Amino acid sequence: MRKNRHFCDVILHIGNGEIHAHRAVLASVSPYLFELFTTDQDKKRNENIITYRLNGGFDKSAFELLVDYAYTSKLKVLSHQVKAVYLAACHLKMDRVARKCAQYLITHLSVDNCIDVRSLPGIARNKEFIQEVDSFIAKEFERISKSSNLLNLFCARIEVLNQSREEMSLVNHNSLCLLVLEWIKRQVTEESLRIESLSEKTFMLYLAIDNSLQDCSGLPSGDISDTEIVQDYKKMSSKTVQPNSKNKRKFLSQPVKPRVLIYSREIGEEIEAECEPDWNLIATFQVAEHCTLALVTLSGKLATLSVQLRLNTPTTPSPVSTPDTSRCASEEKPDLYCTIKNMSSARCAVGCGNLQNTLLVCGGYDRIECLRSVEQYIPETNTWKLAPSMREARGRFQIAVLGDKVYAVGGSNGTTELDTVEMLDLSVGRWTNMPRLPLARSNLGVCDLGGVIYCVGGWNGQVGIKQCDIFNPETSKWSTIAALNTGRYQAGVAAFKNMVYAIGGCDAWNCLNSVEVYSPIENIWNVSKSIITARRGCGVAVFNNKLYVVGGSDGTHSLNSTEVFDDETGNWVVGPSMTTPRANVEVAVVGDRLYAVGGFSGKSFLNTIEYLDHNSNEWTTFVPKGSIDVSFHRKPRNRRNSARKSISEDANKTIKNDIIHDKQSIINNHTQNGTTS
C-alpha cells in the first residue's frame, strides 16, 4: 500500500526527495516522529495528507532503509551505509537500530576509520559506544597519530615554559595536556576566545602559583620569567589581541621554585576521566622528547593539541629580584603535585564537617535521589574511603561534629521534609536515632557553639522558617530559642566569636543579602552588616580567624565568588574566587585548608572538591605529593591519635569554660519564658 500510495497520510520531504507513508506505522517505531505527528495533530486534523520537511542532514537512502524497516521489521544495511543509518536512527530515536549499528562500527574499528567514527555527530550521547571508541583510540594512538585523518583535524599549538631541565624530564604528559585543555576551556567560556582563533598563533603558557596554566602575555616586565622569548611572544600577542576579551583574571606570578604536576596514579591511584564530555582528553602520544600530540574534544568537536615544552631559564639575574629568586632555577629540586581526588559520585546539598582531621561528607542529592552514603576524605593520602551509611536518605541538610560524634539534622528524603535526627558514634561504628526536631524542615542551617547544636531557619514547603532550636547532647533534648527576624532557608550558618551568624539565604521568593547574629547571652537575633552579593545555598565557615562565605546562587547563576567578614571594620570584603561555580555547596576546615565540597555548577552536579590554600590565598584542585598536608606530619604517626585526642579535649575544656556562663543564661531565659523542654 505504501509503494502504491494507498491510504498514505504523510509526505516527508528530505533534501530534494519525498517519501509517502502512513503516520501510524512510522510513529510506532520512532518516538521522534511520534512526537512530531502528535504536536501537529490538532491543527492539521482536517487535512487528508500532511507534509513535513525534515531538517537535520538526513541521508535520503538511509532514511528510506529505516522506513522499510518500519514496515517490514527487517533491516539490511551495506557496510558503507552503516554510519549514515546510525546517524538517522539516533535522530529519530530508534534506539535498537542505533545500538546495532554502533555494535557493528565497534567490531569493525580500525586505525583508518576510528577518527571518522569518533567524529560522528551526537556520538557523545551514547556513553558505551564512545567509551569503546575512545578505548581503541587510546590503545592505537601511536599508529593513529600518523594517519591523514588525524592530521586533517583542527589543531591548537601550545608551548609551556619550564624553569629547569629536571622539571621538563619529570612532566607527566597526560597531566600537562589536561591542564592545557582546562586553559582552553577557561579562555572559551570566560574570556570569549573563539576556538577557531586557536590556530592563528602558537600560545605560550606558564604554570602559575595556583597550579593553573596562564598566558605569558600577562607576565609583568621585570619578572624573573620575563625573558627574551617571553618578550618576543608579548610583542606578537599585542598584534592579535582578542577584542571580546572579558573577565580578565588578575596576574598570577610564576613560582620561583620549579614544580611538576603529576597524576594520582603516581601514588597508586588510577586516572579517572574528570572532564565534561564536551571537553575531554581522549589520548596522548609523546612524538618527541618534549613534544606531545593529544586528541581532545573542544566544546564537543574533535581536535588535536600540539604541546611543546620549552626551557625558560634567565641568562642573567633580574635586577629587581631578591637573591633567592635570582639564583638559577635548575639548582632547585622540583616539587611534585597531583590532582585532588574526587568523590565517588556527584552530590550537592550535603552534610559536611571536620571529623578528627578528615573531611566527612554525608548524604546529599545526586540529581536523581537523596543519598544515604557517607564518604571520608583523608588529606594525608589524598584518598576517599567509605564510612557507615546513614539510616535514612537525606539531602538539603547539614551536620554538626562534636568530638567523635556526628549529628545529621533534618533535611529532605526527596519527597518530604524531615524532622528526624541521627548520630554517628565512632566508638560504635553506626548511626543511631536521636530525638526528633520540634519542626520538620529542609535547607536548614546547623552549627555548634558551647557544646550545643543550633538549628536555624529552613523550609517546610511553604515559606522560609523563622523558628530556631538548640539540641543539648548531654540531656538529649531540643528547646526553642528566639526566632529570626526574617524567615529564611538555604542560609549559611556558622558560629563566630561566641555568636551564631545566619547569612543570606532565601525567603519565599527572593535571595537575601541580609545577615542576622544571635547572642546566646541575650537570646536575641540582631541585624548585622549585609553581604555584598545576595546569595542562597552558600557555604559558611571560620578560616584563619575570619568568617568566609563561599559560592551559592544569586537566584540566576551559580557563583564562584567568596566574601570575608572583617570584624575590625564590620564590613564584608571580596575574597578569592573558586575555580568552579558552586551552588548548594558545603564547606569545612581541615588542617590549614578550607574545603568546598560538591554543589551545582549551573550545568552539572559536581563530584569535585577544591580548597583555599592558606599560603597562596588561592583556591586550587592540586595537592603536593609527599607531604600532602604539612600540619599532619608534625608528630610521629604512632602519636597522632593521642595528639588529636589531647588537642580535642583541651579545646572542648576551653570552650566549656568560656561559654558556661552563656549556657546558664540561655537556660535561665528559657525557664522564664516557659520554653524549656
C-alpha positions as CSV (number, residue, x, y, z in Angstrom):
1,M,0.0,0.0,0.0
2,R,2.9,2.4,0.7
3,K,4.6,1.8,-2.6
4,N,1.3,2.3,-4.4
5,R,0.5,5.3,-2.2
6,H,-2.8,3.8,-1.0
7,F,-4.2,5.5,2.2
8,C,-0.9,7.3,2.8
9,D,-1.5,10.3,5.1
10,V,2.0,11.9,5.3
11,I,4.7,13.1,2.9
12,L,8.2,13.6,4.3
13,H,10.5,15.9,2.3
14,I,14.2,15.0,2.7
15,G,16.6,17.1,0.6
16,N,15.2,17.1,-2.9
17,G,13.2,13.9,-2.5
18,E,9.9,12.9,-0.8
19,I,8.7,9.8,1.0
20,H,5.0,8.8,1.2
21,A,4.0,6.8,4.2
22,H,1.4,6.2,7.0
23,R,1.8,8.1,10.2
24,A,0.7,5.3,12.4
25,V,3.4,3.0,11.1
26,L,6.2,5.5,11.3
27,A,5.2,6.7,14.7
28,S,5.2,3.2,16.1
29,V,8.9,2.8,15.6
30,S,10.2,6.4,16.0
31,P,9.5,8.4,19.2
32,Y,10.8,11.5,17.3
33,L,8.2,11.1,14.6
34,F,5.5,10.2,17.1
35,E,6.1,13.5,18.9
36,L,6.2,15.4,15.6
37,F,2.9,14.0,14.4
38,T,1.2,14.4,17.8
39,T,2.2,18.0,18.1
40,D,0.6,19.0,14.8
41,Q,-2.3,16.6,15.0
42,D,-4.9,19.1,16.2
43,K,-4.1,22.0,13.7
44,K,-3.9,19.6,10.7
45,R,-6.8,17.3,11.6
46,N,-8.8,18.3,8.6
47,E,-6.0,17.6,6.1
48,N,-6.0,14.3,4.3
49,I,-2.3,14.3,3.7
50,I,0.2,16.2,5.9
51,T,3.5,17.3,4.6
52,Y,6.7,17.7,6.7
53,R,10.2,18.9,5.7
54,L,12.7,17.1,7.9
55,N,15.9,19.0,8.7
56,G,18.9,17.7,10.4
57,G,21.0,16.5,7.5
58,F,19.3,13.2,6.9
59,D,20.8,10.9,4.2
60,K,17.8,10.1,2.0
61,S,18.9,6.5,1.3
62,A,19.5,5.8,5.0
63,F,16.1,7.3,5.8
64,E,14.4,5.1,3.2
65,L,16.1,2.0,4.8
66,L,14.6,2.9,8.1
67,V,11.1,3.5,6.6
68,D,11.4,0.0,5.0
69,Y,12.3,-1.3,8.5
70,A,9.2,0.3,10.0
71,Y,7.0,-1.7,7.6
72,T,8.9,-5.0,7.4
73,S,10.8,-5.2,10.7
74,K,13.9,-6.2,8.7
75,L,16.9,-4.0,8.1
76,K,19.7,-4.8,5.6
77,V,22.5,-2.2,5.6
78,L,25.6,-2.3,3.4
79,S,28.9,-1.6,5.2
80,H,29.3,1.9,3.6
81,Q,25.8,2.9,4.8
82,V,26.2,2.0,8.5
83,K,27.3,5.4,9.7
84,A,24.5,7.2,7.8
85,V,21.9,4.8,9.2
86,Y,23.3,5.2,12.7
87,L,23.0,9.0,12.5
88,A,19.5,8.8,11.1
89,A,18.4,6.3,13.8
90,C,19.9,8.5,16.5
91,H,18.0,11.5,15.2
92,L,14.7,9.5,15.0
93,K,15.4,8.0,18.5
94,M,15.2,4.5,17.1
95,D,17.4,3.1,19.9
96,R,17.5,-0.6,18.8
97,V,18.7,0.3,15.3
98,A,21.3,2.8,16.6
99,R,22.6,0.2,19.1
100,K,23.0,-2.5,16.3
101,C,24.8,0.0,14.1
102,A,27.1,1.0,17.0
103,Q,27.9,-2.6,17.6
104,Y,28.9,-3.1,14.0
105,L,31.1,0.0,14.0
106,I,32.8,-1.1,17.2
107,T,33.7,-4.5,15.9
108,H,35.0,-3.0,12.6
109,L,37.1,-0.2,14.1
110,S,40.5,0.3,12.5
111,V,43.3,2.8,12.5
112,D,42.0,4.2,9.3
113,N,38.3,4.7,10.3
114,C,38.3,5.3,14.0
115,I,38.7,9.1,13.7
116,D,35.7,9.3,11.3
117,V,33.6,7.2,13.7
118,R,34.7,9.4,16.7
119,S,33.7,12.5,14.7
120,L,30.1,11.3,14.2
121,P,27.6,14.0,15.4
122,G,25.9,13.1,18.7
123,I,28.1,10.2,19.5
124,A,28.7,11.6,23.0
125,R,25.1,10.7,23.9
126,N,25.9,7.0,23.7
127,K,28.3,6.5,26.6
128,E,29.0,2.8,26.0
129,F,29.7,3.5,22.3
130,I,32.0,6.4,22.9
131,Q,33.9,4.5,25.7
132,E,34.7,1.7,23.3
133,V,35.8,4.0,20.5
134,D,38.0,6.1,22.9
135,S,39.5,2.9,24.4
136,F,40.5,1.8,20.9
137,I,42.0,5.2,20.0
138,A,44.0,5.4,23.2
139,K,45.4,1.9,22.6
140,E,46.3,2.5,19.0
141,F,47.1,6.2,19.2
142,E,50.8,5.9,18.2
143,R,49.7,4.4,14.8
144,I,46.7,6.7,14.5
145,S,48.9,9.8,15.0
146,K,50.5,9.1,11.6
147,S,47.2,8.8,9.7
148,S,46.0,11.5,7.4
149,N,42.6,11.6,9.1
150,L,44.1,12.8,12.3
151,L,46.3,15.4,10.5
152,N,43.2,16.8,8.9
153,L,41.7,17.7,12.3
154,F,41.7,21.2,13.8
155,C,45.0,21.7,15.7
156,A,45.8,24.0,18.6
157,R,49.5,24.7,19.1
158,I,50.7,25.3,22.7
159,E,54.1,25.9,24.3
160,V,54.6,25.6,28.0
161,L,57.6,27.2,29.7
162,N,59.6,25.3,32.3
163,Q,62.2,26.6,34.7
164,S,64.7,23.7,34.7
165,R,65.6,20.7,32.6
166,E,64.8,18.4,35.5
167,E,61.3,19.8,35.6
168,M,60.9,19.1,31.9
169,S,62.1,15.5,32.4
170,L,59.6,14.8,35.2
171,V,56.5,16.3,33.5
172,N,53.6,13.8,33.2
173,H,52.3,14.5,29.7
174,N,48.7,13.4,30.4
175,S,48.6,15.9,33.3
176,L,50.1,18.6,31.1
177,C,47.6,18.0,28.3
178,L,44.7,18.1,30.7
179,L,45.9,21.4,32.1
180,V,46.2,22.8,28.6
181,L,42.6,21.6,27.9
182,E,41.4,23.4,31.1
183,W,43.2,26.5,30.0
184,I,41.4,26.4,26.6
185,K,38.1,25.8,28.2
186,R,38.6,28.8,30.5
187,Q,39.6,31.0,27.6
188,V,36.5,30.0,25.6
189,T,34.0,30.2,28.5
190,E,35.3,33.1,30.5
191,E,37.5,35.2,28.0
192,S,35.3,34.8,24.9
193,L,38.1,33.3,22.9
194,R,36.9,31.7,19.7
195,I,38.1,28.1,19.3
196,E,38.9,28.9,15.6
197,S,41.4,31.5,16.7
198,L,43.5,28.9,18.5
199,S,45.0,28.0,15.1
200,E,46.0,31.6,14.4
201,K,49.2,31.5,16.5
202,T,51.2,29.4,19.0
203,F,50.2,30.2,22.6
204,M,52.9,30.4,25.2
205,L,51.8,29.4,28.8
206,Y,53.4,29.1,32.2
207,L,52.5,27.3,35.4
208,A,51.1,29.9,37.9
209,I,51.2,29.7,41.7
210,D,47.7,28.3,41.8
211,N,48.8,25.3,39.7
212,S,46.9,26.5,36.6
213,L,48.3,27.5,33.2
214,Q,48.3,31.2,32.3
215,D,49.2,33.1,29.2
216,C,52.7,34.5,29.2
217,S,51.4,37.8,27.8
218,G,50.3,38.5,31.4
219,L,53.8,38.3,32.9
220,P,54.8,41.8,34.0
221,S,58.0,43.4,32.8
222,G,61.0,42.8,35.1
223,D,59.7,39.4,36.4
224,I,62.4,36.8,36.6
225,S,60.5,34.8,34.0
226,D,60.1,37.7,31.6
227,T,62.9,36.5,29.3
228,E,63.6,37.4,25.7
229,I,61.4,34.6,24.4
230,V,58.5,35.9,26.6
231,Q,59.1,39.4,25.4
232,D,59.0,38.4,21.8
233,Y,55.8,36.5,22.5
234,K,54.3,39.6,24.1
235,K,55.1,41.7,21.0
236,M,53.4,39.1,18.8
237,S,50.4,38.8,21.1
238,S,49.8,42.6,21.2
239,K,49.1,42.4,17.4
240,T,46.4,39.8,17.8
241,V,44.6,40.9,20.9
242,Q,41.1,39.5,21.2
243,P,38.6,42.3,21.1
244,N,35.9,40.4,23.0
245,S,38.1,39.5,26.0
246,K,36.3,39.9,29.3
247,N,36.6,38.9,33.0
248,K,40.4,39.1,32.9
249,R,41.9,37.1,35.8
250,K,44.4,39.0,38.0
251,F,48.0,38.4,37.3
252,L,49.3,35.2,38.9
253,S,53.1,35.0,39.3
254,Q,55.2,32.0,38.4
255,P,56.6,30.3,41.4
256,V,60.4,30.7,41.9
257,K,60.9,27.0,42.6
258,P,60.1,24.6,39.7
259,R,57.0,22.5,40.2
260,V,55.7,19.5,38.3
261,L,52.1,18.4,38.1
262,I,51.5,14.7,38.1
263,Y,48.6,12.4,38.4
264,S,47.2,10.2,41.2
265,R,48.4,7.1,39.6
266,E,51.9,8.1,40.7
267,I,50.8,7.3,44.3
268,G,48.9,4.2,43.4
269,E,45.6,5.6,42.1
270,E,44.1,5.2,38.7
271,I,43.4,8.2,36.5
272,E,39.7,9.0,36.1
273,A,38.0,10.9,33.3
274,E,37.1,14.1,35.1
275,C,36.4,16.4,32.2
276,E,33.0,17.1,30.8
277,P,32.2,15.0,27.6
278,D,32.5,18.2,25.6
279,W,35.9,18.9,27.0
280,N,37.7,15.6,27.1
281,L,41.2,14.2,26.7
282,I,41.0,11.0,24.7
283,A,44.6,10.0,24.0
284,T,48.2,11.3,24.1
285,F,51.4,10.3,22.4
286,Q,54.9,11.7,23.0
287,V,56.1,12.3,19.5
288,A,59.5,13.7,20.7
289,E,61.3,14.2,24.0
290,H,59.5,17.3,24.9
291,C,56.6,17.3,22.4
292,T,53.2,15.7,22.9
293,L,50.3,15.2,20.5
294,A,46.9,14.8,22.1
295,L,43.4,14.0,20.8
296,V,40.7,16.0,22.6
297,T,37.2,17.3,22.3
298,L,36.9,21.1,22.3
299,S,33.3,22.1,23.0
300,G,32.2,18.8,21.6
301,K,34.3,18.9,18.4
302,L,37.2,16.5,17.8
303,A,40.6,18.3,17.6
304,T,44.2,17.8,18.3
305,L,46.7,19.6,20.7
306,S,50.4,20.0,19.9
307,V,52.0,20.7,23.2
308,Q,55.7,21.7,23.3
309,L,57.9,22.1,26.5
310,R,60.4,25.0,26.4
311,L,63.1,25.9,28.8
312,N,62.9,29.4,30.2
313,T,65.9,30.0,32.5
314,P,67.1,33.6,32.6
315,T,70.6,34.1,31.4
316,T,71.3,36.8,33.9
317,P,69.7,37.6,37.3
318,S,66.8,40.1,37.1
319,P,67.8,43.5,38.6
320,V,64.5,43.6,40.6
321,S,64.8,40.1,42.0
322,T,65.9,39.2,45.5
323,P,69.0,37.0,45.9
324,D,66.7,33.9,46.5
325,T,64.7,34.4,43.3
326,S,67.7,35.3,41.2
327,R,69.6,32.1,41.5
328,C,69.4,29.6,38.7
329,A,66.2,27.6,38.8
330,S,67.9,24.5,37.6
331,E,69.6,24.2,41.0
332,E,66.2,23.7,42.6
333,K,64.6,20.3,43.0
334,P,61.0,20.5,41.5
335,D,58.1,20.0,43.8
336,L,55.6,17.3,42.7
337,Y,51.8,17.9,42.6
338,C,48.8,15.7,41.9
339,T,45.1,16.4,41.4
340,I,42.9,16.2,44.4
341,K,40.8,13.0,44.4
342,N,37.2,13.3,43.5
343,M,34.2,11.9,45.5
344,S,32.7,8.6,44.3
345,S,29.6,10.4,43.0
346,A,28.4,13.9,42.2
347,R,26.3,15.4,45.0
348,C,25.1,18.8,46.3
349,A,23.4,20.0,49.5
350,V,25.4,17.6,51.6
351,G,26.3,17.4,55.2
352,C,30.0,18.3,55.6
353,G,32.4,18.6,58.5
354,N,35.7,18.0,60.1
355,L,35.9,14.6,61.8
356,Q,39.2,14.0,63.5
357,N,41.1,16.0,60.9
358,T,39.4,14.3,58.0
359,L,36.7,15.7,55.7
360,L,33.4,13.9,56.3
361,V,30.7,14.1,53.5
362,C,27.2,12.8,54.3
363,G,24.3,12.2,52.0
364,G,23.2,14.9,49.6
365,Y,21.4,15.0,46.3
366,D,22.8,13.5,43.1
367,R,20.3,14.8,40.6
368,I,18.2,11.6,40.8
369,E,17.7,10.9,44.5
370,C,18.8,11.8,48.0
371,L,21.6,9.6,49.4
372,R,22.4,7.6,52.5
373,S,26.1,7.1,51.6
374,V,28.9,8.7,53.6
375,E,32.5,9.3,52.4
376,Q,35.6,10.4,54.3
377,Y,38.5,12.2,52.7
378,I,41.9,11.6,54.1
379,P,44.2,14.6,53.3
380,E,47.3,12.7,54.3
381,T,47.0,10.2,51.5
382,N,44.6,12.1,49.1
383,T,42.1,9.3,49.2
384,W,38.5,8.7,50.0
385,K,37.1,5.8,52.0
386,L,33.5,4.8,52.8
387,A,32.1,5.4,56.2
388,P,28.9,3.9,57.7
389,S,25.8,4.9,55.7
390,M,23.1,6.9,57.4
391,R,19.9,5.2,58.5
392,E,17.9,7.4,56.2
393,A,18.5,9.0,52.8
394,R,18.7,12.8,53.2
395,G,19.8,15.8,51.3
396,R,19.4,19.6,51.8
397,F,20.6,19.2,55.4
398,Q,23.7,19.9,57.5
399,I,25.7,18.1,60.1
400,A,27.4,19.1,63.4
401,V,30.5,17.4,64.7
402,L,31.0,17.3,68.5
403,G,34.1,15.3,69.4
404,D,33.9,11.9,67.9
405,K,30.1,12.2,67.3
406,V,28.4,13.4,64.1
407,Y,24.8,14.7,64.2
408,A,22.8,14.7,60.9
409,V,19.8,17.1,61.4
410,G,16.6,17.3,59.3
411,G,16.7,17.7,55.6
412,S,14.6,16.1,52.9
413,N,14.4,12.5,51.6
414,G,13.4,13.7,48.2
415,T,9.7,13.6,48.9
416,T,9.1,15.3,52.3
417,E,10.8,17.4,54.8
418,L,12.3,15.5,57.7
419,D,12.2,16.0,61.5
420,T,14.5,13.1,62.1
421,V,18.0,13.3,63.6
422,E,20.6,10.6,63.7
423,M,24.0,10.4,65.3
424,L,27.2,8.6,64.2
425,D,29.3,7.4,67.2
426,L,32.7,6.3,66.0
427,S,33.2,4.1,69.1
428,V,30.1,2.1,68.0
429,G,30.6,2.5,64.2
430,R,27.0,3.1,63.2
431,W,24.2,5.7,63.1
432,T,21.5,5.7,65.8
433,N,18.3,7.7,66.0
434,M,18.1,10.8,68.2
435,P,15.2,12.9,69.5
436,R,13.3,14.5,66.6
437,L,13.3,18.1,65.7
438,P,10.4,20.2,67.0
439,L,9.6,21.1,63.4
440,A,10.3,19.2,60.2
441,R,12.4,21.2,57.8
442,S,15.0,21.1,55.0
443,N,17.6,23.6,53.8
444,L,18.2,24.5,57.4
445,G,21.4,25.9,58.9
446,V,23.3,23.9,61.6
447,C,26.3,24.8,63.7
448,D,27.6,24.0,67.2
449,L,28.6,26.5,69.9
450,G,29.3,25.9,73.5
451,G,28.6,22.2,73.3
452,V,25.0,22.6,71.9
453,I,23.8,22.3,68.4
454,Y,21.9,25.1,66.7
455,C,19.2,24.5,64.1
456,V,18.4,27.8,62.3
457,G,15.5,28.5,59.9
458,G,14.8,26.2,57.0
459,W,12.0,25.3,54.6
460,N,8.7,23.4,55.4
461,G,7.2,23.5,51.9
462,Q,5.5,26.9,52.2
463,V,7.8,29.7,53.4
464,G,11.2,30.4,54.9
465,I,11.1,29.4,58.6
466,K,11.9,31.8,61.4
467,Q,11.9,29.2,64.2
468,C,15.3,28.3,65.7
469,D,16.1,25.4,68.1
470,I,19.0,24.1,70.0
471,F,19.9,20.5,71.0
472,N,21.8,19.6,74.2
473,P,23.6,16.3,73.7
474,E,24.0,15.9,77.5
475,T,20.3,16.0,78.1
476,S,19.2,14.7,74.6
477,K,16.5,17.4,74.4
478,W,15.5,20.1,71.9
479,S,14.5,23.5,73.1
480,T,13.3,26.6,71.1
481,I,15.2,29.9,71.2
482,A,14.5,33.3,69.8
483,A,13.1,33.4,66.2
484,L,14.9,35.0,63.3
485,N,13.8,38.5,62.2
486,T,13.4,37.2,58.6
487,G,12.3,33.7,57.8
488,R,15.0,32.2,55.6
489,Y,16.1,28.9,54.1
490,Q,19.4,27.9,52.3
491,A,21.1,30.4,54.6
492,G,24.8,30.0,55.6
493,V,25.1,29.4,59.3
494,A,28.2,29.3,61.4
495,A,29.5,30.2,64.9
496,F,31.9,33.0,65.1
497,K,33.4,34.6,68.2
498,N,30.7,33.2,70.5
499,M,27.9,34.3,68.2
500,V,25.8,32.5,65.6
501,Y,25.6,34.0,62.2
502,A,22.8,33.4,59.7
503,I,23.9,34.8,56.3
504,G,21.9,35.3,53.1
505,G,19.5,32.5,52.1
506,C,16.1,32.9,50.6
507,D,12.6,33.9,51.8
508,A,9.6,32.6,49.8
509,W,10.7,34.4,46.7
510,N,14.0,36.4,46.9
511,C,17.7,35.8,47.5
512,L,18.8,37.7,50.6
513,N,21.9,39.6,51.4
514,S,20.9,40.3,55.0
515,V,22.8,38.9,57.9
516,E,21.5,38.2,61.4
517,V,23.6,37.5,64.5
518,Y,22.4,35.6,67.6
519,S,23.6,36.4,71.0
520,P,23.3,33.3,73.4
521,I,23.5,35.6,76.4
522,E,20.7,37.9,75.3
523,N,18.7,35.2,73.4
524,I,18.1,37.7,70.6
525,W,18.9,38.0,66.8
526,N,20.3,41.3,65.7
527,V,20.7,42.6,62.2
528,S,24.3,42.9,61.1
529,K,26.2,44.3,58.0
530,S,24.8,42.8,54.8
531,I,26.9,40.8,52.5
532,I,27.9,42.3,49.1
533,T,26.1,39.8,46.9
534,A,22.7,38.3,47.8
535,R,23.1,34.5,47.7
536,R,21.5,31.3,48.8
537,G,22.9,27.8,49.1
538,C,26.3,29.2,50.1
539,G,28.9,27.6,52.5
540,V,30.0,29.5,55.6
541,A,33.0,28.7,57.8
542,V,35.6,30.3,60.1
543,F,39.0,30.1,58.5
544,N,42.2,32.0,59.6
545,N,40.1,33.6,62.4
546,K,37.8,35.2,59.7
547,L,34.3,34.4,58.6
548,Y,34.1,33.2,55.0
549,V,31.0,33.0,52.7
550,V,31.6,30.7,49.8
551,G,29.7,30.3,46.5
552,G,26.0,29.8,46.4
553,S,23.5,31.1,43.9
554,D,22.2,34.6,43.3
555,G,18.9,33.2,42.0
556,T,20.0,33.1,38.4
557,H,23.6,31.9,38.3
558,S,25.8,29.6,40.4
559,L,28.6,31.7,42.0
560,N,32.3,31.1,42.4
561,S,32.8,34.3,44.4
562,T,33.6,34.5,48.1
563,E,33.3,37.1,50.8
564,V,35.2,37.6,54.0
565,F,34.0,39.4,57.1
566,D,36.4,41.9,58.6
567,D,35.2,42.1,62.2
568,E,37.6,45.0,62.9
569,T,35.8,47.3,60.4
570,G,32.5,45.4,60.5
571,N,32.5,45.2,56.7
572,W,32.5,42.4,54.1
573,V,35.3,42.3,51.5
574,V,35.7,40.3,48.3
575,G,37.7,37.1,48.8
576,P,39.5,34.9,46.2
577,S,37.2,33.2,43.6
578,M,36.9,29.4,43.4
579,T,37.9,27.5,40.3
580,T,34.3,26.3,39.7
581,P,30.9,28.0,40.4
582,R,29.2,26.0,43.2
583,A,25.6,26.4,44.4
584,N,24.3,24.4,47.3
585,V,27.9,23.9,48.3
586,E,29.1,22.9,51.8
587,V,32.4,23.9,53.3
588,A,34.6,22.7,56.1
589,V,38.1,23.5,57.5
590,V,40.5,20.6,57.9
591,G,44.1,21.4,58.9
592,D,45.1,24.7,57.2
593,R,42.7,24.3,54.3
594,L,39.1,25.5,53.7
595,Y,37.4,22.8,51.5
596,A,34.4,23.4,49.2
597,V,32.6,20.2,48.5
598,G,30.4,19.3,45.5
599,G,27.5,21.5,44.6
600,F,25.8,22.5,41.3
601,S,27.9,24.4,38.7
602,G,24.9,25.8,36.8
603,K,25.2,23.0,34.3
604,S,26.0,19.8,36.2
605,F,26.2,18.3,39.7
606,L,29.8,18.1,40.9
607,N,31.8,15.3,42.4
608,T,34.9,17.6,42.8
609,I,36.3,19.3,45.8
610,E,38.7,22.2,46.0
611,Y,40.4,24.1,48.8
612,L,41.6,27.5,49.7
613,D,45.3,27.4,50.2
614,H,46.4,29.0,53.5
615,N,49.8,30.2,52.0
616,S,48.8,31.4,48.5
617,N,45.2,32.5,49.4
618,E,44.1,30.9,46.1
619,W,41.6,28.1,45.5
620,T,43.1,25.1,43.9
621,T,42.4,21.4,42.9
622,F,46.0,20.3,43.3
623,V,47.8,18.9,46.3
624,P,51.6,18.4,46.8
625,K,52.7,14.9,46.6
626,G,54.6,13.5,49.6
627,S,53.7,15.9,52.5
628,I,50.1,16.4,51.3
629,D,49.3,18.5,54.4
630,V,52.3,19.7,56.5
631,S,50.1,20.1,59.6
632,F,49.5,16.3,59.6
633,H,53.2,15.5,59.7
634,R,54.4,17.4,62.8
635,K,54.1,14.4,65.0
636,P,55.2,10.8,64.5
637,R,52.5,8.5,63.1
638,N,52.2,6.4,66.3
639,R,51.5,9.5,68.4
640,R,49.0,11.1,66.0
641,N,45.8,9.7,67.5
642,S,46.8,10.6,71.1
643,A,47.8,14.1,70.0
644,R,44.4,14.6,68.3
645,K,42.6,13.4,71.4
646,S,44.6,15.7,73.6
647,I,44.0,18.7,71.4
648,S,40.3,17.9,71.1
649,E,39.9,17.6,74.9
650,D,41.8,20.8,75.6
651,A,39.7,22.7,73.0
652,N,36.5,21.3,74.5
653,K,37.5,22.3,78.0
654,T,38.4,25.8,76.8
655,I,35.1,26.2,75.0
656,K,33.1,24.9,78.0
657,N,34.9,27.3,80.4
658,D,34.5,30.3,78.2
659,I,30.8,29.7,77.5
660,I,29.4,28.0,80.6
661,H,28.1,31.4,81.8
662,D,26.3,31.8,78.4
663,K,24.7,28.4,78.6
664,Q,23.4,29.2,82.1
665,S,22.0,32.4,80.8
666,I,20.2,30.6,78.0
667,I,18.7,28.1,80.5
668,N,17.5,30.9,82.7
669,N,15.9,32.8,79.8
670,H,14.1,29.6,78.7
671,T,12.9,29.0,82.2
672,Q,11.5,32.5,82.5
673,N,9.8,32.3,79.1
674,G,8.4,28.8,79.7
675,T,10.3,27.3,76.7
676,T,12.3,24.6,78.3
677,S,11.7,21.1,77.1
